[in-house]
Amino acid sequence: MIKKNSPIPIYYQIEENIKELIENGELRPGDSLPPEREYAERYQISRMTVRQAFTQLVNEGFLYRLQGKGTFVAERKIEQPLQGLTSFTEDMKARGFEPGSQLIHFELIPATRQIAGQLLISEYGPVYEIKRIRMADNVPMALETNYISANLIKGLTEEIVNKSLYAYIEEQLGLKIDSASQIIESSVASQSEASHLRINNGAPVMLIQRNTFLQDNTPVEFVKSVYRADRYKFMIQMKR
């Protein structure tokens, strides 16, 4: 119900009402919403007010638009806590999704100055460059590029990186992954990123850089990832 006499803005009331319908299951992913005109007529408000509510819900990832077809309920976002250090495969399994990877690029290359600095190795030293599309239930979630020192992590193959890289490092090589530092930034998808992730060119994404370390603080990998902002969110708990 919309309360026009309430101090709460009408567009915000519409947003909260739609969120509630999504959260209690009355609106499910893929369901279409009534046109803005129908909403405006039902509540006797302006279409601009309805559009403002819809746009905000699209920006927050609750809805999405298809040109010429309408506005629809989006798939729920995957929530990743930032407290622990886990692999993408472990994250997806813990949330009931089937993890997967599509290998785009796997090559042994000489390290650039930037990559060598991140891995604390000599410039032009051998590194594996691994680019993968990370999937959840066959839906692209992230475009990930890993750089790993070939002198530290030996024997990598395409078959191994198509499974769980962390499992190989810890279980097969007997190395203990201990910690990581991570930087998260907002950005928009390039044409290539959009194509790999099946999103629109210029759609919002999250850029993540991660440096991962072994127990003795040796860098084990440097990762650059582009995550879909419409399907992924990060959560952190803080205590004073």
C-alpha positions in Angstrom: 0.0 0.0 0.0 1.1 3.5 -0.8 0.5 6.2 1.9 0.5 9.6 0.2 0.3 11.4 3.5 3.4 9.7 4.9 6.7 11.7 5.3 8.4 8.7 3.5 8.8 9.5 -0.2 6.4 7.6 -2.4 9.2 6.3 -4.7 10.9 4.8 -1.6 7.6 3.2 -0.5 7.4 1.6 -3.9 10.9 0.3 -3.7 10.3 -1.2 -0.2 7.1 -2.8 -1.4 8.8 -4.5 -4.3 11.7 -5.6 -2.2 9.3 -7.2 0.3 7.5 -9.1 -2.5 10.9 -10.4 -3.8 12.1 -11.4 -0.3 8.9 -13.3 0.6 8.8 -15.1 -2.8 5.7 -13.5 -4.3 8.0 -12.1 -7.0 10.6 -14.6 -8.3 13.6 -14.2 -10.6 12.5 -13.7 -14.2 9.0 -12.4 -13.2 7.9 -9.3 -15.1 6.6 -6.2 -13.3 3.6 -4.2 -14.5 4.5 -1.3 -16.8 5.3 2.1 -15.2 2.0 3.4 -16.6 0.0 0.7 -14.9 1.7 1.4 -11.6 1.1 5.1 -11.9 -2.6 4.6 -12.7 -3.0 2.1 -9.8 -1.6 4.4 -7.2 -2.6 7.7 -8.9 1.0 9.0 -9.0 3.3 10.2 -11.7 5.1 7.9 -14.0 8.3 9.8 -13.1 7.9 8.7 -9.5 7.5 5.1 -10.5 10.5 5.3 -12.9 12.6 6.7 -10.1 11.7 3.7 -7.9 12.3 1.2 -10.7 15.7 2.8 -11.6 16.9 2.6 -8.1 15.9 -1.0 -7.8 17.8 -1.7 -11.1 20.9 0.1 -9.8 20.7 -2.0 -6.6 20.4 -5.3 -8.6 16.9 -6.2 -7.6 15.4 -5.6 -11.1 16.7 -5.5 -14.7 15.3 -4.0 -17.9 15.1 -5.4 -21.4 14.6 -2.8 -24.0 11.1 -3.2 -25.6 10.1 -6.0 -23.2 9.8 -4.4 -19.8 11.2 -4.7 -16.3 12.0 -8.0 -14.6 13.1 -9.5 -11.2 16.8 -10.2 -11.2 18.5 -13.3 -9.9 19.6 -13.1 -6.3 23.1 -11.9 -5.7 25.7 -14.1 -4.3 27.0 -12.8 -1.0 30.7 -13.3 -0.1 31.9 -12.5 3.4 35.2 -10.8 3.5 36.4 -12.3 6.8 38.0 -15.5 5.5 40.3 -16.5 2.7 38.5 -19.0 0.5 38.7 -19.9 -3.2 35.9 -19.2 -5.7 35.1 -22.9 -5.8 34.8 -23.1 -2.0 32.6 -20.0 -1.9 30.2 -21.4 -4.5 29.9 -24.8 -3.0 29.2 -23.3 0.5 26.3 -21.3 -1.0 24.7 -24.3 -2.8 25.9 -23.3 -6.3 27.7 -25.6 -8.7 31.1 -23.9 -9.4 32.7 -24.0 -12.8 35.4 -22.4 -14.9 35.9 -21.7 -18.6 39.6 -21.4 -19.4 40.2 -18.6 -21.9 44.0 -18.3 -21.7 46.8 -20.4 -20.2 50.4 -19.5 -21.0 53.9 -19.3 -19.5 55.2 -15.8 -20.0 58.0 -13.6 -18.8 56.9 -11.4 -15.8 56.5 -7.7 -16.5 57.9 -5.3 -14.0 54.5 -4.9 -12.3 53.8 -8.6 -12.0 57.4 -9.3 -10.8 56.9 -6.6 -8.1 53.7 -8.2 -6.9 55.2 -11.7 -6.8 58.6 -10.6 -5.5 60.5 -12.3 -8.3 62.9 -11.2 -11.0 61.6 -9.2 -13.9 61.1 -11.5 -16.9 61.0 -14.5 -14.6 58.6 -17.3 -15.7 55.0 -16.8 -14.6 51.8 -18.6 -15.5 49.2 -16.2 -16.9 45.7 -17.8 -16.4 42.5 -16.2 -17.6 39.2 -17.8 -16.7 35.5 -17.1 -16.6 34.3 -18.2 -13.2 30.8 -19.7 -13.2 28.0 -20.5 -10.7 25.3 -22.8 -12.0 26.7 -22.1 -15.5 26.2 -18.4 -15.2 29.3 -16.2 -15.6 30.1 -14.3 -12.3 33.6 -13.1 -12.8 36.5 -12.7 -15.3 39.6 -13.7 -13.4 43.3 -13.3 -14.4 45.9 -15.1 -12.2 49.7 -14.6 -12.2 51.7 -17.4 -10.5 55.4 -17.9 -10.3 56.4 -21.0 -12.2 59.4 -21.5 -10.0 57.2 -21.7 -6.9 54.2 -23.5 -8.2 55.4 -26.2 -10.5 53.5 -28.6 -12.8 50.5 -26.5 -13.5 48.3 -27.7 -16.4 45.1 -26.6 -18.0 43.3 -29.5 -16.4 44.5 -28.4 -12.9 43.4 -24.8 -13.3 40.0 -25.9 -14.6 39.4 -27.4 -11.2 40.5 -25.8 -7.9 43.9 -24.1 -8.0 44.0 -23.7 -4.2 43.3 -27.4 -3.7 46.2 -28.3 -6.0 48.6 -25.9 -4.2 47.7 -27.2 -0.7 46.9 -30.8 -1.3 49.3 -31.8 -4.1 52.2 -29.4 -3.4 51.8 -29.4 0.4 52.0 -25.6 0.6 49.8 -23.7 3.1 48.0 -20.6 1.9 47.8 -18.3 4.9 46.6 -14.8 4.1 45.7 -12.2 1.4 45.3 -8.5 0.8 42.5 -7.3 -1.4 41.5 -4.0 -3.0 38.0 -3.5 -4.3 37.0 -0.7 -6.7 33.9 0.1 -8.8 34.1 0.4 -12.5 32.2 -0.3 -15.8 32.7 -3.3 -18.1 34.8 -2.9 -21.2 33.5 -4.4 -24.4 35.7 -7.6 -24.0 34.7 -8.0 -20.3 31.0 -7.5 -21.1 31.2 -10.2 -23.8 32.8 -12.7 -21.5 30.4 -12.0 -18.6 27.2 -11.7 -20.8 26.4 -8.2 -19.7 26.0 -4.9 -21.4 29.0 -2.9 -22.4 29.4 -0.3 -19.7 27.5 -2.2 -17.1 28.7 -1.7 -13.5 31.3 -4.2 -12.3 33.6 -4.6 -9.3 37.4 -4.7 -9.9 39.3 -6.8 -7.4 43.1 -7.1 -6.9 44.3 -9.8 -4.6 47.7 -10.7 -3.4 47.8 -14.1 -1.7 50.6 -15.3 0.6 51.9 -18.6 2.1 52.7 -19.0 5.8 56.2 -17.6 5.4 54.7 -14.5 3.6 55.9 -15.7 0.2 53.5 -14.3 -2.5 51.8 -17.3 -4.2 49.6 -15.4 -6.6 48.5 -12.0 -7.9 44.9 -11.9 -9.2 42.9 -9.4 -11.1 39.2 -10.0 -11.2 36.2 -8.3 -12.7 32.9 -9.3 -10.9 29.4 -8.7 -12.1 27.9 -6.1 -9.8 24.4 -7.3 -10.6 25.1 -10.8 -9.3 27.7 -10.4 -6.6 28.0 -8.5 -3.4 30.5 -8.5 -0.5 29.7 -8.5 3.1 31.8 -7.6 6.1 31.0 -7.6 9.8 32.7 -5.0 12.0 32.9 -4.8 15.7 33.9 -1.8 17.8 
